[in-house]
Amino acid sequence: MNAFVDPAGMAGHSGLAKGEVLLRVDNVSLSFGGVKAITNISFDILKGEVRAIIGPNGAGKTSMLNVINGFYHPQEGTITWRGQVRRKMKPYEAASQGIARTFQNVALFKGMTTLDNIMTGRGLKMNKNFFWQCLHWGPALNEEIEHRRKVEEIIDFLEIQAIRKTPVGRLPYGLQKRVELARALAMEPELLLLDEPMAGMNLEEKEDMSRFILDVNQQFGTTIALIEHDMGVVMDLSDRVVVLDYGRKIADGPPEEVQSNQDVIDAYLGVPH
C-alpha cells in the first residue's frame, strides 16, 4: 500500500503522543428554538484512537459531529482542540486545522469524476496565487502535479483505480461512500469524522470499508471519530464508545463495557422514559 499520509510531516499537526487528549467536549449543550438536541455532554477523543459515537435515531449524534467541526456553535460548553479552546470556529477553519468530515448522506459533485471529486479535498493545501493558477503554468502547474500524485496514491490505497475517470453519479452507493472517504483523506486530516460510513452498504462493502478505516487508523495514525448503527462494526472497530440518547450521554467506555450497560440496552430496545 502507498503511504499517502506522512503523519510526522503533516503541516499543522499537533505533535501529541498517542493516547493524549486531542479533542475535548466539555458540558456542551445545543438547542434549536425550544428543542434541545444536545444537553450537557462531555467526553474526549484521544490521539490515535477510533472513538465511536452511537445511539438510537434522534439521539444527537450528527449534531455532535456538527459541533466538533464548527457547523454548529453550542449555546453552552466548550470544544478544546489540541489544548486550545475554540470560539465559534467555522468549518473551513476546522478543516484547515486538520479536521475532515464525511456525511450521513453522500455529499459529492455527481457530475464530476472520481478523480476530480478527490482533488477538491486538496483545495486548502493549494498555496499558489490565483494569477499562477489562471496561467496553469510555472509554480501552479508544479503544485497541481504534486497534488494529483497524492490523489493517485489515495485512489490506489482505496482500490478505486477502475472508477477514477467515472462520474460519481453513475457509481453504486457503496463506491460513492468510498469516494467520499477518499476526498476526506485528501485533506490529510489529524482527526477524521465519519458519519455513518457503512450506511446503505451490503456485507461485502461493509467489510471493505471497515478494513480501510482500520488501515487509515493503524498505518497512518489518523484519529477517527465515527457514528455507526451497525453494532458489530462498532464493537470490532472502536477503542472506546460514547452513547447518546435523547441528546444526553448515558454511557462511555470500552466496547464490551458499553455493550453490557443496562441503560444502553434499554435505549436500543426502546424502553419508555
C-alpha positions in Angstrom: 0.0 0.0 0.0 1.1 3.6 -0.7 1.7 5.7 2.4 -0.1 8.7 1.1 0.0 10.3 4.5 3.2 11.1 6.4 1.9 11.9 9.9 5.3 13.3 11.0 5.4 15.7 8.2 1.8 16.9 8.1 1.6 20.7 8.3 -0.4 21.9 11.3 -0.5 18.5 13.1 -0.2 18.7 16.9 2.8 16.6 17.7 0.8 15.0 20.5 1.8 11.5 21.6 -0.6 8.6 21.1 -3.1 8.5 23.9 -3.0 12.2 24.8 -6.2 14.2 24.5 -6.6 15.6 21.0 -10.1 17.0 21.4 -12.3 17.6 24.5 -16.0 18.3 24.7 -16.9 20.0 28.0 -20.6 20.3 29.1 -21.8 21.1 25.6 -25.5 22.0 25.1 -27.2 22.8 21.7 -30.7 23.9 21.1 -32.8 24.8 18.1 -35.5 27.1 19.3 -37.1 25.3 22.2 -35.8 21.8 21.1 -32.7 20.5 22.9 -30.5 18.5 20.5 -27.6 18.1 23.0 -27.7 18.5 26.8 -24.6 18.9 28.9 -22.4 16.4 27.1 -18.7 15.8 28.0 -16.2 13.3 26.5 -12.8 13.4 24.9 -11.1 11.9 21.9 -7.5 10.6 22.3 -4.8 10.9 19.7 -4.6 7.7 17.6 -7.9 6.1 18.7 -11.1 5.1 17.0 -13.8 6.7 19.0 -17.4 5.6 18.3 -20.5 7.8 19.0 -23.6 5.7 19.0 -27.3 5.9 20.0 -30.8 5.5 18.6 -32.2 7.7 15.9 -32.6 11.3 17.1 -30.0 10.9 19.9 -28.0 13.9 18.8 -25.0 12.1 17.2 -24.8 14.1 13.9 -25.4 17.3 15.9 -22.4 16.4 18.0 -20.2 16.0 14.9 -21.6 19.3 13.5 -20.4 21.0 16.8 -17.0 19.4 16.6 -16.3 20.6 13.0 -17.8 24.0 13.6 -21.0 23.8 11.6 -23.0 24.4 14.8 -21.9 26.6 17.7 -23.2 25.4 21.1 -25.1 27.7 23.4 -23.2 26.3 26.4 -19.9 24.5 27.0 -16.6 24.4 25.1 -14.7 22.4 22.5 -10.9 22.2 23.1 -8.8 21.2 20.1 -5.1 20.5 20.7 -5.2 22.1 24.1 -6.8 25.4 22.8 -10.4 26.3 23.5 -12.1 27.1 20.2 -14.5 30.0 19.9 -17.1 29.8 17.1 -14.7 28.1 14.7 -16.0 27.9 11.1 -16.0 24.5 9.2 -13.3 25.8 6.8 -11.1 26.8 9.8 -11.6 23.3 11.3 -10.6 21.7 8.0 -7.5 23.9 7.7 -6.5 22.8 11.2 -6.8 19.1 10.5 -10.4 18.1 11.0 -12.0 16.3 8.0 -15.6 15.1 7.7 -17.8 12.7 5.7 -21.6 12.9 5.8 -24.6 10.7 6.5 -25.9 11.4 3.0 -23.2 11.4 0.3 -22.1 15.0 -0.5 -20.2 14.6 -3.7 -20.3 16.5 -7.1 -22.3 13.9 -9.0 -21.3 15.2 -12.5 -17.6 15.2 -11.7 -15.3 12.2 -12.0 -13.9 10.3 -9.0 -10.5 11.9 -9.6 -11.9 15.4 -9.7 -14.0 14.9 -6.6 -11.0 13.7 -4.6 -8.9 16.7 -6.0 -11.4 19.1 -4.3 -10.1 17.7 -1.0 -6.7 19.3 -1.8 -8.1 22.8 -2.1 -6.9 24.0 1.3 -3.4 22.8 0.5 -3.0 24.7 -2.7 -0.8 27.7 -1.9 -0.1 29.3 -5.3 -1.9 32.5 -6.0 -4.8 33.0 -8.4 -2.6 34.5 -11.1 -0.4 31.4 -11.5 -3.5 29.1 -11.3 -5.1 31.0 -14.2 -2.0 30.7 -16.3 -1.8 27.0 -15.3 2.0 27.3 -15.7 5.1 27.5 -13.6 4.7 27.1 -9.8 1.0 26.4 -10.0 1.4 23.6 -12.5 4.1 22.0 -10.4 1.9 22.3 -7.4 -1.0 20.7 -9.2 1.2 17.8 -10.4 2.2 17.1 -6.7 -1.5 17.2 -5.6 -2.5 14.9 -8.3 0.3 12.5 -7.3 -1.1 12.3 -3.8 -4.6 11.8 -5.0 -3.5 8.9 -7.2 -1.9 7.4 -4.1 -5.2 7.6 -2.3 -7.0 6.1 -5.3 -4.6 3.1 -5.2 -4.9 2.8 -1.4 -8.7 2.6 -1.5 -8.6 0.3 -4.6 -10.8 2.5 -6.8 -8.4 2.8 -9.8 -11.1 1.3 -12.2 -13.5 4.2 -11.5 -11.0 7.1 -11.4 -12.5 8.7 -14.6 -16.1 7.7 -13.9 -18.6 10.4 -12.9 -19.6 9.6 -9.4 -23.3 9.9 -10.1 -23.0 6.7 -12.1 -21.5 4.7 -9.2 -23.3 2.4 -6.8 -23.9 3.9 -3.4 -21.1 1.8 -1.7 -18.5 3.1 -4.1 -19.7 6.7 -3.7 -19.1 6.4 0.1 -15.6 5.2 -0.6 -15.0 8.2 -2.9 -16.2 10.5 -0.1 -13.8 8.9 2.2 -11.0 9.4 -0.3 -11.9 13.1 -0.6 -11.7 13.5 3.2 -8.3 11.6 3.2 -7.0 14.0 0.6 -7.1 16.7 3.2 -4.5 14.7 5.3 -6.6 15.1 8.5 -5.4 14.6 12.0 -9.0 13.9 13.1 -11.4 12.2 10.7 -15.1 12.4 11.4 -17.2 9.7 9.8 -21.0 10.0 9.9 -22.4 6.5 9.2 -19.7 5.4 6.8 -21.4 1.9 6.4 -24.9 3.2 5.7 -26.6 1.6 2.7 -23.8 -1.0 2.2 -24.1 -4.7 1.8 -22.0 -7.1 3.9 -19.0 -7.2 1.5 -18.9 -3.4 1.2 -19.0 -3.1 5.0 -16.1 -5.4 5.3 -14.1 -3.5 2.8 -14.9 -0.1 4.4 -14.0 -1.5 7.9 -10.7 -2.7 6.6 -9.9 0.7 5.0 -10.9 2.6 8.3 -8.6 0.4 10.3 -5.8 0.8 7.9 -6.1 4.6 8.0 -6.0 4.5 11.8 -3.3 1.9 12.3 -0.9 2.6 9.4 -1.1 6.4 9.4 -2.1 7.2 13.0 -5.2 9.1 11.9 -7.6 9.7 14.8 -11.1 8.7 13.9 -14.5 9.5 15.4 -17.4 7.7 13.8 -21.1 7.4 14.0 -22.4 3.9 13.1 -25.6 1.9 13.7 -24.1 -1.5 12.9 -23.2 -2.6 16.4 -21.0 -5.4 15.1 -18.9 -2.8 13.2 -18.7 -0.6 16.3 -17.6 -3.4 18.6 -14.9 -4.5 16.0 -13.5 -1.1 15.1 -13.7 1.1 18.2 -11.3 1.6 21.1 -14.0 3.5 23.1 -17.7 4.2 22.7 -19.8 7.1 23.9 -23.5 6.5 23.9 -26.2 9.3 23.4 -29.9 9.1 24.0 -32.3 12.0 23.6 -29.3 14.3 23.5 -27.8 13.1 26.8 -24.8 10.9 27.4 -25.8 7.6 29.0 -22.6 5.6 28.8 -18.9 6.0 27.9 -16.2 3.4 27.9 -14.7 0.3 26.2 -17.0 -1.5 23.7 -17.5 -4.6 25.9 -18.4 -2.5 28.9 -20.8 -0.3 26.9 -22.5 -3.3 25.3 -23.5 -4.7 28.7 -24.7 -1.4 30.1 -28.3 -1.7 31.0 -29.1 1.9 30.1 -27.7 1.3 26.6 -29.7 -1.9 26.3 -32.9 -0.1 27.3 -32.2 2.8 24.9 -31.8 0.4 21.9 -34.8 -1.7 22.9 -37.0 1.4 23.2 -37.9 1.3 26.9 -40.1 4.3 27.7 -38.6 7.2 29.6 
